[in-house]
Amino acid sequence: MILIADSGSTKTDWRLVAGTEILPFKTIGFNPYHVSVAQVLNELNASALKEKSSLITQVYFYGAGCSSTEKSDFIKSALLQFFKNARVEVNHDLLAAARATCGKNAGMSAILGTGSNSCLFDGENIISNIPALGYILGDEGSGVDMGKTLIKKYLNKELSSNLSEELEKEYSLSLHTILNAVYKEALPNRYLAQFTLFIKKHEDESEMDELVKICFQHFFDLTICKYKNYKKYPLNLVGSIANVFSKQLKEVALHNEVEIGKIVKSPIDELVHFHTSN
C-alpha cells in the first residue's frame, strides 16, 4: 500500500492507494515549526490510519515547513515511528505544488493557502525560490496575510461601521481576545487565517475586494515579480486562497502581465496520479 500526504499548516490530506481503491483521510497539519513528535504520533494514533499503518509500505509526505533537511528529518522520524514497515520520503509542500500543477514540465508554481510560497520548476527540481518567511515576516497573499490585514483595519477603526459590527458579532471580538489569540495562544496563524471566511462572505463590498487585491499585489511584488523572466511562464497555483479568490487573483495577475495557468484547491489527487503513473 502507498500513502501520500499533503500537509499544510492547518490540515493534512492523506490518500491511501490500495490496488484500485483510493481511501481519503484527514488529520491536523504537521508543520515541524508548530508541532512536536508527540503531537504527530497522538494525532495519527487517534486517526483511522492506525488500523492500516502496518500494511503501508511506502509513504510520500509533502509538508509546509519541510524545506530544510533538519525539519524534514524531524517529520520523517515521527512517521517512521508510526509506519513501522514503510519507506518514508518527506519533501517540501512547494515540490508538491510544482508536481501537482506542472507534472514533469517546466513552469512557475505557487502556494496560496494559510501561508504562501513560490518557485520556478524545471520539470524535475525546484531551480529558484524566493524564500518564504512565515506568517510573521512574510506569507504575502495568504490566508494569514488577509486575516491579519482585516484585523489591523478593524482595530485601527479603518473598516466601515457595518462591517466592524458584523465582524464583532460573528467572532465575539475584543482587543483582549485578539491580542491573546495572536500573542499567547497556540497556532496564531490559524486564528488569523479563519477571517478569510468573513472576507469571502463580504467580497462584494468594495473594501473587502480591495483588501484581497492589495494582499495579492504584495505577493506579486515580493515574490513572483522577482523571478528572472517571470512573464515568460504561466503561474500555476495550489491552495484554498488561490481557489476561493481566483477572480481577484486573475485581475491582479493581469495587472502584472502574468498569465494564470492551473489553479488547484488541493494538490493531493494530482499527487496520487504523479506517484501511481510512473
N, C-alpha and C positions, 0 to 999 in steps of 0.2 A: 504493500500500500504506500502511496505517495501523499504527503501532506504539504500543502502550500499555504503560506500565510502572508497577508498584507497588513502590517501593523502601523497605525498612526499614533498620535498622542492620546486620542480618545478611545479608539476601539481597534480590535484586530479581527479581520475577516479570514476565516480558515476554510479550505476546501480539501476534503479527503477523497482521493481518487482510488476507488476500489474496483478494478476492472472497468466495466462500462458505467458504473454508478459513481456519481459525484455528490458527496454529502457536505452541506454547509454547517459551519459552526461559528460562534462569536464569543469573544472574551473582551476584557478591557484592553486598552493599548499597552504594549510593553516597551515603552521608551526607556532606554537604560539610564537616562538622566532623571527619570521620575519614579522608577520602581526598583525594588530590591529583589534579589533572587528568591527570597521567601515569598514575596508577593506574587511573583510569576508562578511559583510552584503551587501556592494556595489557590490561585485562580484556575490553573489547569486541573488541579485535583477536584475542584468544585464544578468543572465543566463536563459536558458529555464526551469530551475527548478521552477522559480517563479510561473508559472501558475499551477504547480502541488503541491505546498507547502502545501496548506490547506487540501489536500487529503491524505497526508502521515501520517501514524500512528506510524511508528517505524523507527528510524534512527540508523544504526550501522556505526560509523565513526572510522576509523583506521588512525592515523596520525603520521608523523615524528614530534618529539619534544613533544609528549604527554605521556612521560614516568612518569611524576610526577602528583600527584593529582592537584596541582596548575595549571599546564599547560593544563591538560585535562579538568579541570573545566572552564578554560578560553575559550577554543573552544566550550565546551558544552553550555556555556552561550550565545554565539553568535548564535549557531544553534537553541537553544530554542527560541530565538527572531524571527527567520525566520520560523522555522517549528513549528508553534504555537499549533498544535493539535497532536504533536508526542511525544513519549517517546524516549529520546536520550541517546545513550550509546557511550562513547568515550574511545577508547583503543589505546595503542601504536602501531605503524606500525610493530613493531617486533612481536607482537602477531598475526597480520595479516599474516606475513611471515610464522610463525610456523603453523597456522591453514591451510594456503593455501598449504603448502608443506608436512606437516606431518599428517594433518587431526586430528585424535584422537589417533595417535600413537606417541610413544616417538621418539625423534630424535634431530639432531642438525640443526638449521636453521639460515640463514644469509641474510642480505640485502646488495646488491652491486648495488647502483644506483647513484644518485647525491651524497649521503652520504653512510655510511656503518654502520652496526651493526650486532650482532650475539647473539645466545643464545642456551642453552640446554632446551628442552621441554619434559615434561613427559606425554604428551597426553592431558593435561588439562591446565597446567600452565607453565610459564617460571620459571625454577628452578635455572638457573645460567645465568649470563650475565656479560661479560666483559664490563665495562662502555664505551659508545660511547662519545667521547669528542668533536664532532663537527668539522667543516671544518678548524678551526684554529689549534686546538690541536690534532685532530685525523682524522677520516674518511679515514683511510688507505684503499687502493684498490678501492676507489670510483672514480666517475667521477671528483669530485673536486680535489682529490689527483693526478689523472693523468694529469688534466689540469694544476694544479699548478706546477707539475714536468716538464711538457713541457715548460711552460712559463719561469721557472727558467733557464732551459737549453738554451732557446732562448736568454734571457737577459745576461746570463753568457758566451754567444758565444760558447756553447758546442754542438750545433746542426750542422750538415753538412750544407754547404753553400746552397745547392739546397733546403733543407727543410726549412731553415731560410727564404729564398727568397719567397718560396710558402706561408709560414705562414704569412709573412708581407703583401703579395699581397692579400691573401684571407680575412684577418681580418683588414687590414689597421692599422697595429700595430706600436706603437712607445712607448718609455719609458713613456711618459706623459700619453698616453691613457690607458696604462696598470695600472700604479700606481693610476690614477684617478678612474678607474673602481673598483680596489681592495680596495682602502682605503677611497674613498669618495662617490661613488655611492651606491645605494641600491642593495642588493642581490648579493654580490661579489661571493657567492658560485655558483650561476647560471652562472655568467660570466665565471668563471674558468671551470666549467663542460662542457661548449659548445665546448671546444677544443678537446673533445674526438671524435668529428666528424672528425677532421683533423687526429687524431691518427689512427682511424679506416681506413680512406681513404688511409693511407700510412703504414698500418701494415705489408706489405711485406718488407718494409725497416727494416733492422736488428736493427737499433737504436730505432725504434718505437716499434717493437716486444719486445725488451729488456726492454724498459720503462714500458710497460704493465706488464711484468713478475716481474720486481722489485717492482712495486706498489702492486701486488698481494702477493709477498713474505712478504712484510711488514704487509699486512693484516693477513697472517698466523702467522707470528712471534708474533704480538702484540695482536691478538685476538684468533684465532682458536686453536693454539698450547698451549694456556694457560688453556684450559679446561681439567679437570681431565679425563683421559681415552678418549681423543678426537679421537684416532684412532679406537675406538670401534663403532663410529656412522658414517653413511654416512652424508655428508654435503649437505643439500638442500638449494637452493638459489632462491631469487627473485630479480628482478631489471634489468634495461636495460644494465648495465655494465656487469653483470654476463652473460647475454644472448648474447650480441654483441661480447664479448671477451671470449667466452666459451672455445675456443681452448687453449689459453694461460692459462686460469684458470685451466683446466684439467691437463695441463703439470706441473703447479706449485703444484697442489694438489698431483699428483703422486710423485713428488719430496719429499713432506712432508708425504707421506704414508697415505694420506686421500682419501677415496672414495667419488666421487661426485655422489649424488643421483639425485633428480629432480631439474631442472633449469626452472623457470617460469619468463617470462619477466614482467608480471604484475599479482598480486595475485587476482585481482578483480573478475574474473569469478569463481575461486576456492572458494572465499568467498561467492559468491551467492549460490553456491552448499552447502557450510557449513551451511549457515543460512536458507536455504529452505528445507534441507533434515532432519533436526532434528525433 
